[in-house]
Amino acid sequence: MTTTVPGISHGASAEDAPSEPSFEELARRVDDAVAALDTLDPSARAVAEELKSAIEAIHRAGLVTIVRRMRADDAARPVLFDLVDDSVVHLLLSLHEIVRPDPMTLANRALEAVRPQLQGHGGDVTLVRLDEGIAFVRLQGACNGCSMSSVTLRNLVEQALVENVPSITGVEVVPNEPEPTLISPDSLFTARPSTEEGWADGGHADDVPDGEIKVVEVASASSARQVSVLLINLDHRLTAYVNECAHEALPLDNAVIDTSNGTLTCPWHGFCYDAASGECLTAPAAQLEQLPLRIDDGRIMIRVGT
């Protein structure tokens, strides 16, 4: 007795079989059908949605049966695992919740759900990696400040991840990647900086130990006035800023530097900055005024005017 399988012509070569539509073509058909649903009146759309739901339920029941029997068969189990590795099959099984998304996917979904709230307060979050149940995240903007509101936003991120991803038991914040210090192009080609060229001597580089700050007074080349400059040594990298908080222009002489997070906190009103770039993490629109800096024979040379 010969069993005939619809769609397969016995005795025909593979070249004679009709070509299967590509994944992109199938996805396009789905998108077109979903768009067409929006044009239906409510009653017709309800019928179409019910038909779609019924067909998906049939497909899921059949797929569940196939997966269960293949997993129970020692010979078929390796084939099943190979199929799951196929991106299209994995997507199909994921859509029917037969294969659960990986923890990274679940974590990113959880963060997407709270991202509008974070962005509404001037913040954002990036998932860096998962390691032994700990989610390492990078916080931007208001989320990485030092105020009570920023703590609330960080707690929101932790709650979203721990409650929605079973494998995550805790969250750790990693430091923001500092942006490179910007130096004016002409300063890179100066043979030896001097005060006549707009450079001022800020003292010896060894006077600013790693992980500390120092305030120096230098003369502006364009006027006789003294300019207060804040020097920061973070990870053996010196950066210079005008010594004024972007909030109310108050001096940062007693600012608190956190080397683990790479942040600088104003002692007056708690505004928090990226110590390497000057970006204000409490109010992203604000910024410390950065000054070109270079080391010449161990001396800190700062360009404060032209």
Backbone bond lengths (Angstrom), bond angles and torsions (degrees), N, CA, C in turn:
res aa  C-N    CA-C-N  psi(-1)  N-CA   C-N-CA  omega(-1)  CA-C   N-CA-C  phi
1 M - - - 1.456 - - 1.529 109.10 -
2 T 1.285 115.63 133.45 1.457 120.33 -178.45 1.512 109.86 -104.57
3 T 1.316 115.17 129.50 1.451 119.92 177.65 1.514 109.53 -93.59
4 T 1.296 114.22 128.22 1.467 119.15 -179.65 1.517 109.37 -102.41
5 V 1.318 115.53 125.68 1.461 121.71 178.64 1.513 107.74 -103.30
6 P 1.329 117.80 120.64 1.462 120.58 -179.87 1.514 111.60 -55.14
7 G 1.328 115.32 136.95 1.454 119.95 177.28 1.503 112.84 91.52
8 I 1.359 117.25 -9.44 1.466 120.25 179.88 1.517 108.05 -120.91
9 S 1.294 117.76 121.06 1.464 123.50 179.74 1.516 108.40 -94.98
10 H 1.366 115.93 114.03 1.459 120.04 -178.81 1.521 109.97 -66.83
11 G 1.313 115.47 134.41 1.448 120.66 179.69 1.514 112.48 91.25
12 A 1.309 117.69 -11.01 1.460 120.42 179.99 1.519 109.37 -85.34
13 S 1.309 116.10 147.87 1.458 121.25 179.78 1.515 109.83 -79.87
14 A 1.337 115.38 164.64 1.460 120.27 -179.87 1.519 110.79 -63.12
15 E 1.355 115.42 -29.20 1.460 118.21 -179.14 1.524 111.82 -68.54
16 D 1.357 116.49 -25.03 1.459 119.82 -178.47 1.529 112.26 -80.67
17 A 1.331 117.42 -17.52 1.468 120.62 -177.33 1.524 109.68 -70.52
18 P 1.334 115.59 140.97 1.464 118.15 179.23 1.518 110.84 -63.74
19 S 1.313 117.04 144.11 1.463 121.48 -179.16 1.523 110.19 -71.41
20 E 1.322 114.76 140.12 1.450 119.95 179.16 1.532 109.76 -78.50
21 P 1.329 117.50 143.99 1.470 118.98 177.51 1.528 110.31 -65.68
22 S 1.318 115.71 147.42 1.466 120.08 179.63 1.522 110.33 -72.38
23 F 1.321 114.64 163.10 1.466 119.69 178.50 1.520 110.63 -60.74
24 E 1.334 116.68 -39.02 1.464 120.47 179.36 1.525 111.08 -62.72
25 E 1.337 117.17 -39.69 1.462 120.24 178.86 1.522 111.39 -65.65
26 L 1.323 116.10 -42.54 1.459 119.86 178.49 1.527 110.90 -64.21
27 A 1.333 116.29 -42.44 1.466 119.61 179.27 1.522 110.78 -63.24
28 R 1.337 116.06 -36.82 1.462 119.82 178.65 1.531 111.08 -64.69
29 R 1.329 116.47 -38.61 1.461 120.07 177.79 1.529 110.82 -63.56
30 V 1.316 116.00 -40.18 1.464 119.52 178.30 1.526 110.07 -63.61
31 D 1.334 116.07 -45.97 1.471 119.96 -179.60 1.526 110.75 -60.67
32 D 1.331 116.73 -41.27 1.463 120.26 -179.92 1.528 110.96 -64.80
33 A 1.341 115.50 -40.50 1.463 119.35 -179.50 1.528 111.18 -66.57
34 V 1.335 116.20 -40.62 1.467 119.87 178.93 1.522 110.28 -64.76
35 A 1.331 116.36 -39.22 1.465 119.53 178.29 1.524 111.00 -65.60
36 A 1.337 115.77 -36.32 1.469 119.11 179.86 1.520 111.66 -67.25
37 L 1.333 117.47 -29.72 1.461 120.77 178.62 1.528 111.35 -59.58
38 D 1.326 116.02 -34.72 1.461 119.60 -177.92 1.529 112.58 -67.34
39 T 1.321 116.74 -17.57 1.468 119.49 -178.49 1.528 112.60 -89.93
40 L 1.340 116.86 -8.18 1.466 120.19 -177.54 1.521 111.05 -81.65
41 D 1.312 115.50 154.87 1.459 119.12 174.04 1.531 107.83 -73.73
42 P 1.335 118.64 161.33 1.467 121.83 -173.05 1.522 114.91 -53.09
43 S 1.348 118.54 -42.79 1.457 119.87 -177.75 1.525 111.50 -67.72
44 A 1.334 116.79 -42.67 1.468 120.10 178.75 1.517 110.88 -67.03
45 R 1.320 115.88 -37.11 1.462 118.74 179.43 1.518 110.72 -66.40
46 A 1.336 117.97 -37.39 1.458 121.37 178.72 1.521 110.96 -62.64
47 V 1.354 116.60 -40.40 1.466 120.59 177.80 1.517 110.35 -65.00
48 A 1.350 116.90 -43.16 1.460 120.81 -179.74 1.528 111.22 -64.38
49 E 1.332 116.59 -41.38 1.466 120.23 178.78 1.523 111.15 -64.17
50 E 1.340 116.98 -38.59 1.460 120.68 178.36 1.525 110.72 -66.10
51 L 1.352 116.95 -41.64 1.458 120.65 177.01 1.518 110.47 -61.12
52 K 1.321 117.03 -45.16 1.475 121.75 178.26 1.517 110.62 -59.47
53 S 1.349 117.04 -45.05 1.456 121.04 -179.07 1.520 111.67 -64.21
54 A 1.351 116.70 -39.39 1.469 120.37 -179.73 1.521 110.94 -66.67
55 I 1.338 117.04 -42.74 1.466 120.66 179.38 1.529 110.63 -64.62
56 E 1.348 117.08 -41.74 1.467 120.45 178.48 1.526 110.82 -63.22
57 A 1.347 117.33 -36.52 1.464 120.67 179.02 1.525 111.23 -65.26
58 I 1.343 115.92 -39.36 1.469 119.80 177.33 1.521 110.38 -64.85
59 H 1.334 115.67 -45.49 1.471 120.06 179.19 1.523 110.87 -60.01
60 R 1.333 116.94 -43.09 1.462 120.19 -178.22 1.522 110.74 -64.58
61 A 1.337 116.74 -42.85 1.466 119.85 179.98 1.520 110.63 -61.24
62 G 1.334 116.68 -42.17 1.465 119.60 178.91 1.512 112.06 -66.45
63 L 1.341 117.12 -42.44 1.457 120.46 179.88 1.524 111.72 -65.43
64 V 1.333 116.74 -39.39 1.462 120.07 178.58 1.525 110.32 -61.54
65 T 1.330 116.81 -41.77 1.469 120.69 178.46 1.522 111.08 -62.43
66 I 1.328 116.91 -44.98 1.466 121.08 179.58 1.522 110.82 -61.00
67 V 1.336 116.63 -47.42 1.463 120.98 -177.18 1.528 110.57 -64.60
68 R 1.325 117.85 -43.22 1.469 120.52 -179.16 1.517 111.81 -62.10
69 R 1.331 116.55 -44.71 1.468 119.37 -177.85 1.526 111.71 -70.31
70 M 1.308 117.20 -35.63 1.468 119.17 177.90 1.520 110.96 -69.49
71 R 1.344 117.07 -36.47 1.460 119.52 178.18 1.515 111.33 -68.56
72 A 1.335 117.63 -30.60 1.471 121.24 -179.36 1.515 112.51 -79.62
73 D 1.324 117.61 -14.70 1.464 122.10 -177.43 1.524 108.64 -100.34
74 D 1.347 116.30 117.89 1.460 119.82 -177.75 1.525 112.54 -58.66
75 A 1.329 116.58 -34.11 1.459 119.94 -178.76 1.525 111.81 -76.64
76 A 1.336 116.43 -32.50 1.472 120.29 -176.01 1.523 112.64 -87.21
77 R 1.347 117.49 -18.77 1.459 119.53 -174.73 1.537 112.79 -60.49
78 P 1.337 119.51 -44.13 1.477 118.20 177.81 1.522 112.94 -60.46
79 V 1.337 116.84 -34.65 1.472 120.07 178.24 1.521 109.85 -65.80
80 L 1.333 116.44 -40.42 1.458 120.48 179.02 1.522 110.70 -60.88
81 F 1.339 116.04 -44.04 1.463 119.24 -179.47 1.528 111.32 -65.06
82 D 1.328 116.76 -36.08 1.465 119.77 176.47 1.521 110.73 -65.34
83 L 1.335 116.29 -39.39 1.465 119.92 179.54 1.527 111.15 -65.19
84 V 1.324 116.53 -40.28 1.465 120.00 -178.97 1.526 110.62 -64.30
85 D 1.320 117.16 -27.60 1.457 120.38 177.99 1.521 112.23 -71.87
86 D 1.339 116.68 -19.07 1.460 119.88 176.79 1.529 108.99 -70.43
87 S 1.338 117.37 130.65 1.469 120.93 -173.07 1.524 112.39 -61.05
88 V 1.341 117.81 -39.39 1.466 120.43 -178.27 1.529 110.45 -70.09
89 V 1.341 116.91 -45.08 1.468 120.02 178.56 1.524 110.45 -63.46
90 H 1.340 116.31 -41.14 1.464 119.99 179.36 1.522 110.88 -62.39
91 L 1.327 116.38 -40.60 1.465 119.92 177.91 1.522 110.64 -63.73
92 L 1.349 117.23 -43.24 1.460 121.15 -179.74 1.525 110.98 -61.36
93 L 1.324 117.15 -46.78 1.458 120.68 -179.48 1.530 111.12 -67.96
94 S 1.329 117.08 -32.63 1.466 120.48 178.12 1.519 110.88 -68.91
95 L 1.336 116.91 -39.60 1.462 120.82 179.49 1.523 111.43 -60.08
96 H 1.331 116.09 -34.26 1.465 120.83 179.92 1.529 111.65 -93.95
97 E 1.357 116.32 8.90 1.465 123.15 177.20 1.523 112.12 57.90
98 I 1.330 115.76 30.97 1.467 120.30 174.89 1.523 109.33 -85.34
99 V 1.324 115.35 -38.39 1.462 121.68 172.54 1.517 107.08 -107.85
100 R 1.320 116.27 122.27 1.455 119.29 -179.47 1.524 110.06 -75.62
101 P 1.316 116.82 142.73 1.465 119.66 177.28 1.523 110.57 -60.14
102 D 1.328 116.28 152.32 1.460 120.58 178.12 1.533 109.35 -68.51
103 P 1.328 118.24 160.20 1.472 121.33 -176.33 1.527 113.64 -56.60
104 M 1.340 117.70 -36.06 1.461 119.75 179.78 1.526 110.68 -63.20
105 T 1.342 115.85 -41.25 1.458 119.74 178.78 1.524 110.73 -64.79
106 L 1.336 116.16 -44.96 1.464 119.95 178.41 1.528 111.50 -61.74
107 A 1.339 116.13 -40.71 1.462 119.99 -179.22 1.528 111.13 -65.40
108 N 1.319 116.40 -42.69 1.464 119.17 178.97 1.530 111.46 -65.68
109 R 1.342 116.47 -35.10 1.472 119.48 175.74 1.521 110.41 -63.93
110 A 1.326 116.67 -42.02 1.462 120.56 -179.89 1.527 110.85 -63.61
111 L 1.327 116.65 -39.61 1.461 119.91 179.30 1.521 111.66 -70.46
112 E 1.327 116.82 -34.54 1.463 119.85 177.29 1.525 110.56 -62.28
113 A 1.329 116.21 -33.55 1.464 120.06 -178.68 1.522 112.09 -67.43
114 V 1.342 117.26 -32.19 1.468 119.77 -178.62 1.522 112.51 -100.77
115 R 1.323 117.24 -6.55 1.472 119.94 -177.62 1.530 113.36 -58.13
116 P 1.347 119.69 -40.81 1.478 118.20 177.54 1.528 113.17 -57.61
117 Q 1.330 117.03 -36.85 1.464 119.82 178.32 1.519 110.87 -67.70
118 L 1.333 116.40 -41.02 1.462 120.20 179.31 1.524 110.79 -64.31
119 Q 1.333 115.69 -47.33 1.458 120.16 -178.00 1.526 111.30 -67.04
120 G 1.331 116.24 -29.40 1.454 119.59 176.79 1.515 112.76 -65.46
121 H 1.343 116.77 -20.07 1.462 121.44 177.48 1.524 111.41 -108.37
122 G 1.343 116.65 17.16 1.460 120.22 176.97 1.509 114.68 79.49
123 G 1.340 118.05 22.03 1.459 120.40 -179.17 1.513 112.11 -126.05
124 D 1.318 115.87 179.63 1.459 121.93 176.63 1.521 108.33 -165.73
125 V 1.335 115.90 171.86 1.453 120.77 -177.36 1.518 109.60 -144.67
126 T 1.337 115.82 146.00 1.457 122.30 175.78 1.523 108.67 -128.32
127 L 1.330 116.65 131.12 1.464 121.04 175.84 1.519 108.41 -82.24
128 V 1.328 116.73 118.97 1.462 121.48 -176.96 1.521 111.01 -87.50
129 R 1.344 116.97 -51.14 1.464 120.38 -178.99 1.525 109.44 -168.14
130 L 1.341 115.18 166.02 1.458 122.35 171.70 1.520 107.97 -117.47
131 D 1.309 116.10 135.08 1.462 119.29 -177.67 1.523 108.85 -146.68
132 E 1.350 116.40 110.71 1.467 123.26 176.70 1.526 111.87 51.58
133 G 1.319 116.30 48.27 1.448 121.47 175.18 1.518 115.03 84.22
134 I 1.322 118.02 -1.76 1.463 121.69 179.79 1.525 109.31 -106.33
135 A 1.335 116.12 127.59 1.465 121.16 175.98 1.525 108.37 -93.43
136 F 1.322 116.07 121.99 1.455 121.26 177.66 1.522 107.68 -98.38
137 V 1.327 116.27 120.14 1.454 121.39 -175.75 1.519 109.79 -123.48
138 R 1.324 115.03 154.65 1.463 121.76 173.89 1.522 107.93 -114.47
139 L 1.324 116.72 124.16 1.461 121.86 -177.69 1.521 109.94 -100.50
140 Q 1.317 115.91 139.69 1.458 121.03 178.64 1.517 110.41 -120.74
141 G 1.323 114.93 158.48 1.454 120.91 174.17 1.514 112.20 63.75
142 A 1.313 115.69 -139.00 1.464 121.45 -173.97 1.516 112.59 -63.18
143 C 1.337 118.34 -22.65 1.469 120.72 -179.02 1.523 111.24 -65.41
144 N 1.347 117.30 -24.13 1.453 120.43 -173.66 1.521 112.40 -104.76
145 G 1.321 116.49 17.96 1.451 119.67 179.16 1.510 111.99 -84.11
146 C 1.301 114.94 -164.46 1.457 120.41 -175.87 1.528 112.52 -119.38
147 S 1.307 117.71 1.97 1.454 121.05 -178.19 1.519 110.54 -82.48
148 M 1.341 115.57 171.61 1.454 120.53 178.95 1.525 111.10 -64.77
149 S 1.339 117.15 -34.39 1.466 119.49 179.65 1.514 111.22 -65.14
150 S 1.339 117.33 -37.37 1.457 119.78 179.04 1.524 111.06 -68.55
151 V 1.342 116.57 -35.63 1.467 120.28 176.17 1.517 109.76 -63.58
152 T 1.316 117.10 -40.30 1.465 121.20 178.04 1.524 111.02 -61.67
153 L 1.331 117.21 -40.67 1.460 120.58 179.27 1.527 111.02 -67.55
154 R 1.333 116.80 -39.30 1.471 119.28 177.32 1.522 110.51 -63.96
155 N 1.328 116.38 -40.05 1.469 119.92 177.85 1.526 110.77 -64.43
156 L 1.323 116.89 -34.04 1.463 121.09 177.64 1.521 110.71 -62.71
157 V 1.327 116.56 -41.59 1.466 121.45 178.05 1.523 110.32 -63.84
158 E 1.322 116.88 -46.78 1.470 120.76 -178.98 1.523 110.90 -62.94
159 Q 1.320 117.08 -43.83 1.461 120.66 179.98 1.522 111.10 -61.91
160 A 1.331 117.25 -42.75 1.469 120.70 -179.52 1.517 111.41 -61.98
161 L 1.327 117.91 -40.59 1.462 120.92 -177.45 1.526 111.86 -74.78
162 V 1.318 117.41 -46.35 1.470 120.42 -176.15 1.529 111.17 -67.33
163 E 1.331 117.23 -38.09 1.461 120.15 -176.27 1.528 112.71 -78.78
164 N 1.332 118.30 -25.66 1.460 120.50 -173.65 1.518 114.86 -106.76
165 V 1.326 117.65 -10.30 1.460 120.62 178.91 1.525 107.99 -124.17
166 P 1.340 118.30 106.16 1.466 121.14 -174.70 1.524 114.22 -56.16
167 S 1.336 117.59 -33.00 1.460 119.85 -175.56 1.523 113.25 -79.85
168 I 1.331 118.33 -10.06 1.462 121.23 -178.86 1.528 109.55 -93.61
169 T 1.333 115.30 125.36 1.460 120.94 -179.66 1.521 112.52 -112.22
170 G 1.307 117.19 -12.38 1.459 119.94 -179.20 1.517 111.17 -163.61
171 V 1.328 115.13 167.35 1.457 121.87 -178.47 1.524 109.24 -131.84
172 E 1.325 115.85 137.23 1.461 120.63 174.59 1.524 108.56 -127.35
173 V 1.319 115.60 140.66 1.460 122.14 -179.64 1.522 109.16 -95.02
174 V 1.316 117.09 126.96 1.467 121.63 177.75 1.518 108.01 -97.37
175 P 1.336 117.34 151.86 1.469 120.06 -178.53 1.519 111.10 -62.93
176 N 1.320 115.80 149.43 1.448 120.52 174.50 1.515 109.91 -67.86
177 E 1.326 116.11 146.24 1.452 120.37 176.14 1.524 109.04 -75.28
178 P 1.324 117.79 116.68 1.463 118.94 -177.42 1.513 111.87 -67.20
179 E 1.318 114.78 144.49 1.449 119.26 174.84 1.515 108.89 -80.12
180 P 1.318 118.41 151.71 1.458 120.88 -178.58 1.517 111.38 -65.08
181 T 1.319 115.27 144.42 1.446 120.35 176.32 1.516 109.50 -65.24
182 L 1.326 116.60 132.00 1.454 121.22 -178.82 1.517 109.66 -91.09
183 I 1.311 115.55 126.64 1.457 122.45 178.07 1.508 107.77 -122.56
184 S 1.315 117.15 134.81 1.450 119.59 -178.78 1.520 110.29 -59.41
185 P 1.350 118.29 139.47 1.464 121.56 -175.18 1.514 113.70 -55.19
186 D 1.365 117.43 -37.44 1.468 117.76 -175.84 1.515 111.84 -68.30
187 S 1.346 117.21 -22.60 1.462 119.05 -179.80 1.511 111.81 -72.19
188 L 1.338 117.36 -21.18 1.460 120.65 -178.53 1.517 112.06 -75.33
189 F 1.312 117.64 -16.35 1.458 120.87 -174.87 1.526 112.21 -115.08
190 T 1.324 116.97 16.92 1.449 121.11 176.86 1.513 109.30 -85.10
191 A 1.309 117.31 126.57 1.466 120.82 -175.49 1.524 110.98 -62.29
192 R 1.310 116.89 -45.37 1.460 120.80 178.54 1.513 107.93 -153.74
193 P 1.339 117.82 110.19 1.457 120.17 -176.89 1.526 111.10 -58.61
194 S 1.310 116.46 146.29 1.454 121.09 176.50 1.510 108.73 -146.59
195 T 1.326 115.92 163.36 1.451 119.62 -179.32 1.516 111.28 -63.88
196 E 1.330 117.95 -27.63 1.450 119.94 178.95 1.523 111.53 -66.32
197 E 1.290 117.54 -26.17 1.458 121.90 -178.67 1.521 111.82 -93.95
198 G 1.313 117.60 8.75 1.450 120.29 178.42 1.507 113.88 98.38
199 W 1.332 117.24 7.13 1.459 120.25 179.45 1.527 109.79 -102.15
200 A 1.313 115.41 143.42 1.465 120.83 179.75 1.521 109.22 -123.03
201 D 1.318 116.35 146.68 1.460 122.66 -179.85 1.531 108.82 -80.95
202 G 1.359 115.90 120.33 1.459 121.14 -179.33 1.509 113.73 -101.80
203 G 1.345 116.95 13.44 1.455 120.00 179.23 1.522 112.36 100.88
204 H 1.308 116.08 -176.72 1.460 121.21 -178.15 1.528 110.28 -82.36
205 A 1.325 115.78 141.80 1.466 121.02 -177.93 1.525 111.81 -61.13
206 D 1.323 116.84 -31.69 1.467 119.98 -179.04 1.526 112.23 -69.45
207 D 1.333 117.28 -13.00 1.461 120.21 -179.70 1.529 112.45 -77.11
208 V 1.339 116.41 -7.92 1.471 120.45 178.25 1.527 107.62 -118.73
209 P 1.333 117.66 88.73 1.470 120.53 -178.12 1.528 112.05 -61.96
210 D 1.313 116.00 157.37 1.461 120.99 178.48 1.526 110.02 -60.83
211 G 1.349 115.23 134.39 1.449 120.59 179.37 1.516 113.93 84.38
212 E 1.320 117.39 10.44 1.462 119.93 -179.00 1.523 110.66 -128.12
213 I 1.343 114.46 169.34 1.463 120.90 177.63 1.527 108.61 -122.87
214 K 1.333 115.00 160.04 1.454 120.29 177.47 1.523 108.06 -151.13
215 V 1.326 116.30 142.15 1.461 121.93 177.41 1.528 108.68 -107.11
216 V 1.323 116.63 130.03 1.464 122.10 177.73 1.522 108.68 -127.49
217 E 1.319 115.62 152.64 1.456 122.32 176.63 1.519 108.18 -106.01
218 V 1.311 116.32 123.82 1.464 120.85 -179.99 1.525 108.28 -127.69
219 A 1.319 114.82 157.68 1.457 120.16 -178.34 1.515 110.40 -89.67
220 S 1.323 115.45 136.56 1.457 120.79 176.00 1.523 108.95 -75.99
221 A 1.321 116.70 138.19 1.460 120.85 -179.37 1.514 111.88 -74.82
222 S 1.333 117.62 -22.11 1.457 120.87 -176.58 1.525 112.82 -92.39
223 S 1.334 116.51 -10.02 1.462 120.35 179.29 1.519 108.71 -153.85
224 A 1.303 114.92 173.66 1.466 119.47 -178.58 1.524 111.96 -85.01
225 R 1.299 118.34 -5.02 1.465 120.45 -174.07 1.517 111.77 -73.09
226 Q 1.329 115.46 153.63 1.453 122.31 175.43 1.527 109.56 -88.33
227 V 1.313 115.85 141.60 1.461 121.73 179.13 1.523 108.35 -114.36
228 S 1.330 115.95 126.31 1.462 120.49 177.02 1.526 108.58 -83.98
229 V 1.333 115.51 124.28 1.465 121.36 -175.02 1.523 109.56 -119.63
230 L 1.321 115.55 133.25 1.467 121.85 176.78 1.522 108.54 -97.77
231 L 1.325 116.34 120.94 1.460 122.43 177.24 1.528 109.28 -103.09
232 I 1.332 116.27 134.03 1.464 121.80 -179.97 1.522 108.61 -125.88
233 N 1.315 116.12 130.37 1.457 121.12 174.92 1.531 108.01 -111.62
234 L 1.322 116.14 105.44 1.462 121.44 -178.75 1.517 108.70 -122.45
235 D 1.325 115.83 118.03 1.476 121.44 -177.54 1.512 110.84 55.53
236 H 1.350 115.85 42.86 1.467 123.60 177.07 1.527 111.97 63.23
237 R 1.315 115.80 29.74 1.455 121.01 177.34 1.519 108.49 -127.29
238 L 1.333 115.77 121.03 1.453 121.07 -177.02 1.522 111.25 -89.05
239 T 1.327 115.77 138.70 1.455 122.54 175.90 1.524 108.03 -136.01
240 A 1.338 116.23 144.43 1.467 120.97 -178.75 1.528 110.56 -120.00
241 Y 1.342 115.56 137.35 1.457 121.61 176.23 1.526 109.32 -133.72
242 V 1.331 115.95 153.71 1.457 119.07 166.92 1.522 107.09 -62.45
243 N 1.323 116.70 132.27 1.463 121.67 -172.28 1.528 111.50 -77.51
244 E 1.340 115.91 65.92 1.459 121.48 178.06 1.522 109.04 -144.73
245 C 1.327 116.24 127.93 1.455 120.03 174.02 1.524 109.01 -66.16
246 A 1.320 117.33 139.88 1.462 121.04 -178.92 1.516 112.43 -69.73
247 H 1.328 117.07 -9.12 1.465 120.49 -178.66 1.529 111.22 -77.41
248 E 1.363 115.87 -64.42 1.462 120.08 -178.72 1.523 111.92 -130.68
249 A 1.328 116.16 22.05 1.471 122.57 176.90 1.526 112.79 61.18
250 L 1.333 117.85 23.80 1.454 121.28 177.40 1.527 109.67 -79.74
251 P 1.340 117.99 149.71 1.469 120.78 -176.70 1.525 112.42 -67.77
252 L 1.327 114.66 152.24 1.463 121.59 -176.89 1.524 111.93 -108.08
253 D 1.346 116.64 25.71 1.464 120.43 -177.20 1.528 112.38 -53.76
254 N 1.335 117.45 -40.48 1.466 121.47 -176.28 1.525 112.27 -105.05
255 A 1.330 116.63 25.77 1.467 120.53 179.10 1.526 110.14 -63.52
256 V 1.314 115.85 152.64 1.468 122.04 -179.06 1.520 108.63 -101.03
257 I 1.319 116.83 123.67 1.454 121.05 177.82 1.521 109.53 -102.66
258 D 1.316 116.06 131.23 1.468 123.00 178.57 1.517 106.97 -110.98
259 T 1.329 116.86 102.87 1.460 120.45 -175.50 1.521 112.34 -69.81
260 S 1.341 117.72 -27.12 1.469 119.45 -179.02 1.518 111.69 -69.73
261 N 1.347 116.34 -34.98 1.466 120.17 179.38 1.520 112.88 -101.98
262 G 1.337 116.46 -8.97 1.458 119.36 -179.31 1.512 112.90 69.63
263 T 1.339 117.20 34.85 1.464 120.38 -175.83 1.528 111.03 -118.79
264 L 1.336 114.15 157.12 1.452 123.08 176.18 1.529 107.25 -126.24
265 T 1.337 117.15 126.83 1.463 121.00 -176.07 1.521 110.21 -114.31
266 C 1.326 115.74 126.15 1.462 122.05 178.70 1.528 109.67 -65.26
267 P 1.343 118.79 133.71 1.471 120.89 -178.16 1.524 113.38 -75.83
268 W 1.338 118.59 -10.14 1.461 121.03 -174.21 1.524 112.09 -86.73
269 H 1.321 116.53 -56.12 1.469 119.67 -175.80 1.534 112.96 -128.06
270 G 1.330 117.12 11.68 1.455 120.86 172.64 1.516 115.42 77.71
271 F 1.340 117.94 16.06 1.459 118.51 177.37 1.528 108.89 -67.24
272 C 1.340 115.64 135.03 1.460 121.40 -173.38 1.528 109.78 -110.84
273 Y 1.343 116.80 138.06 1.471 122.13 -177.04 1.524 110.85 -127.61
274 D 1.321 115.37 152.19 1.459 121.00 167.11 1.527 106.24 -73.13
275 A 1.326 116.66 115.29 1.457 120.48 -173.21 1.522 112.66 -64.94
276 A 1.317 118.10 -25.11 1.462 120.79 -176.92 1.516 113.36 -87.31
277 S 1.328 117.80 -28.16 1.465 120.06 -175.88 1.525 113.38 -114.77
278 G 1.341 117.44 -17.80 1.452 120.66 -177.65 1.513 114.09 84.65
279 E 1.324 117.74 -0.43 1.460 120.90 -179.71 1.525 109.84 -67.47
280 C 1.334 115.63 133.27 1.460 119.98 177.73 1.520 108.99 -80.22
281 L 1.333 116.64 121.65 1.458 121.54 -178.63 1.521 111.71 -88.01
282 T 1.332 117.13 -15.03 1.456 120.82 177.66 1.521 111.36 -85.16
283 A 1.331 115.69 -40.16 1.467 122.12 177.21 1.522 107.08 -132.57
284 P 1.350 117.11 94.99 1.467 121.01 -171.34 1.519 115.09 -54.95
285 A 1.326 119.05 -22.38 1.455 120.17 -179.25 1.526 112.07 -74.80
286 A 1.330 117.58 -16.20 1.465 122.09 -177.86 1.522 110.53 -90.36
287 Q 1.339 115.96 161.39 1.457 120.41 -176.21 1.522 108.85 -160.68
288 L 1.338 117.29 136.95 1.457 120.23 171.01 1.519 108.70 -70.62
289 E 1.339 116.51 146.95 1.468 120.17 179.02 1.522 109.47 -83.18
290 Q 1.317 115.60 110.18 1.456 120.90 -176.24 1.528 110.77 -87.20
291 L 1.340 115.43 142.84 1.459 121.73 -179.01 1.525 110.00 -115.25
292 P 1.341 117.24 141.11 1.469 119.96 175.91 1.526 110.82 -59.21
293 L 1.327 115.86 138.11 1.466 121.27 -177.12 1.521 109.39 -141.41
294 R 1.333 115.48 143.70 1.453 120.81 172.22 1.522 109.47 -151.49
295 I 1.312 116.11 161.41 1.459 121.75 -179.64 1.524 108.16 -104.73
296 D 1.334 116.34 128.02 1.459 121.29 179.91 1.519 108.72 -129.16
297 D 1.345 114.80 109.65 1.467 120.47 -177.99 1.533 111.79 54.29
298 G 1.332 115.14 40.38 1.454 119.98 177.81 1.506 114.89 82.92
299 R 1.346 117.26 -4.28 1.449 121.62 179.40 1.525 109.93 -97.41
300 I 1.332 115.74 143.57 1.464 120.96 177.15 1.521 108.43 -85.80
301 M 1.317 116.89 117.35 1.453 121.76 178.89 1.512 108.54 -108.17
302 I 1.340 116.14 127.25 1.468 122.16 -175.48 1.524 108.30 -122.14
303 R 1.326 116.05 132.41 1.454 120.28 178.02 1.531 108.14 -91.41
304 V 1.312 116.50 113.61 1.463 121.38 -175.17 1.528 112.12 -116.77
305 G 1.282 118.22 7.25 1.466 119.74 178.96 1.502 110.11 170.26
306 T 1.329 116.30 166.27 1.454 120.68 179.65 1.516 110.40 -122.74
